[in-house]
Amino acid sequence: MKEFNLSEKSKNYYEENDIYEIFSIAEDKPNKIYECLLSNIKNRIVLDLGCGTGKFMQKFYMETVKYYGLDLSKEQLKIAKQKVNNENVQFICCSAENIPLPDNSVDVIISTWVLGTILEIDKRNKVFNEMKRVLKKDGSIYLVENDIGGEFEEIRNRYPNIKKTKDYNDWIENKGFICYKKIETYFEFKDKEEAKNVFTNIWGEEIGNKVKSQIIRHNVVVYKY
Ligand SMILES: C[S@@+](CC[C@H](N)C(=O)[O-])C[C@H]1O[C@@H](n2cnc3c(N)ncnc32)[C@H](O)[C@@H]1O
């Protein structure tokens, strides 16, 4: 059976990333995540780990000293490159298990919905160790993740059975991250059909059929290390 989801090898980061791009543009329509992170990246050397199609890069790079956009998928980076072309920005196509940057070289790492896509725990641990290696001693990591509850979790069958989200968020907290901010935001698609089509393409028909509106409420948690 075809597996539908947004885990590491999802078709939506490769041959069908046009769908991911629509999803990404709809996500956090009111820009609350951008507002939450902006002051923390200003005038810093930033690594956007798993930058995808450049949703945050596009808004942040001009505020930073240097912006590294790293992603495993060259197809995702291709879309990001169409949005950003600046000498301050360096694209890196590789797995975050081996980040080609020196020790203690980055002030801030932002990573939005990435570590949870890495389902193998050993691999995820390796990525976290690499993040700590490249981070300056007084640097910070911000992870943007799904919080327990809310419409987005309900639609994807992660609420009321909260186990998957809770296990992952517990993994983050056990690594020493603290909850920096909880944000109530929403996806806004062009219309209900677009929302339904995107959810069906990514998660399959059963989940797509649960989409009732072009707006989908989304509870987000920002973790800091
Ligand atoms: C859910 S998307 C998030 C993309 C982007 N951060 C955003 O907010 O739109 C997850 C991204 O992580 C990337 N990714 C998954 N595993 C990775 C790995 N091991 N190393 C680097 N990037 C990875 C995927 O290619 C994908 O672009």
The ligand as an SDF file (V2000), in Angstrom:
LIG
                    3D

 27 29  0  0  0  0  0  0  0  0999 V2000
    7.8790   19.1600    6.5580 C   0  0  0  0  0  0  0  0  0  0  0  0
    9.1650   19.6910    5.4890 S   0  0  0  0  0  0  0  0  0  0  0  0
    9.5360   21.2790    6.2190 C   0  0  0  0  0  0  0  0  0  0  0  0
   10.1900   22.2160    5.2420 C   0  0  0  0  0  0  0  0  0  0  0  0
   10.3760   23.6440    5.7380 C   0  0  0  0  0  0  0  0  0  0  0  0
   11.1590   23.6780    6.9490 N   0  0  0  0  0  0  0  0  0  0  0  0
    9.0310   24.3190    5.9430 C   0  0  0  0  0  0  0  0  0  0  0  0
    8.7360   24.7590    7.0650 O   0  0  0  0  0  0  0  0  0  0  0  0
    8.2590   24.4300    4.9840 O   0  0  0  0  0  0  0  0  0  0  0  0
   10.5420   18.7230    5.9680 C   0  0  0  0  0  0  0  0  0  0  0  0
   11.8090   19.0060    5.1470 C   0  0  0  0  0  0  0  0  0  0  0  0
   12.9070   18.3170    5.7600 O   0  0  0  0  0  0  0  0  0  0  0  0
   13.7350   17.7840    4.7550 C   0  0  0  0  0  0  0  0  0  0  0  0
   14.4810   16.6630    5.3470 N   0  0  0  0  0  0  0  0  0  0  0  0
   13.9830   15.4770    5.7550 C   0  0  0  0  0  0  0  0  0  0  0  0
   14.9700   14.7070    6.2250 N   0  0  0  0  0  0  0  0  0  0  0  0
   16.1200   15.4250    6.1390 C   0  0  0  0  0  0  0  0  0  0  0  0
   17.4830   15.1620    6.4510 C   0  0  0  0  0  0  0  0  0  0  0  0
   17.8530   13.9930    6.9840 N   0  0  0  0  0  0  0  0  0  0  0  0
   18.3990   16.1190    6.2180 N   0  0  0  0  0  0  0  0  0  0  0  0
   18.0230   17.3060    5.6690 C   0  0  0  0  0  0  0  0  0  0  0  0
   16.7440   17.6130    5.3390 N   0  0  0  0  0  0  0  0  0  0  0  0
   15.8080   16.6790    5.5670 C   0  0  0  0  0  0  0  0  0  0  0  0
   12.7500   17.3790    3.6590 C   0  0  0  0  0  0  0  0  0  0  0  0
   13.3900   17.2100    2.4050 O   0  0  0  0  0  0  0  0  0  0  0  0
   11.7410   18.5070    3.7100 C   0  0  0  0  0  0  0  0  0  0  0  0
   12.0690   19.5490    2.8230 O   0  0  0  0  0  0  0  0  0  0  0  0
  1  2  1  0
  2  3  1  0
  2 10  1  0
  3  4  1  0
  4  5  1  0
  5  6  1  0
  5  7  1  0
  7  8  2  0
  7  9  1  0
 10 11  1  0
 11 12  1  0
 11 26  1  0
 12 13  1  0
 13 14  1  0
 13 24  1  0
 14 15  1  0
 14 23  1  0
 15 16  2  0
 16 17  1  0
 17 18  1  0
 17 23  2  0
 18 19  1  0
 18 20  2  0
 20 21  1  0
 21 22  2  0
 22 23  1  0
 24 25  1  0
 24 26  1  0
 26 27  1  0
M  CHG  2   2   1   9  -1
M  END
$$$$
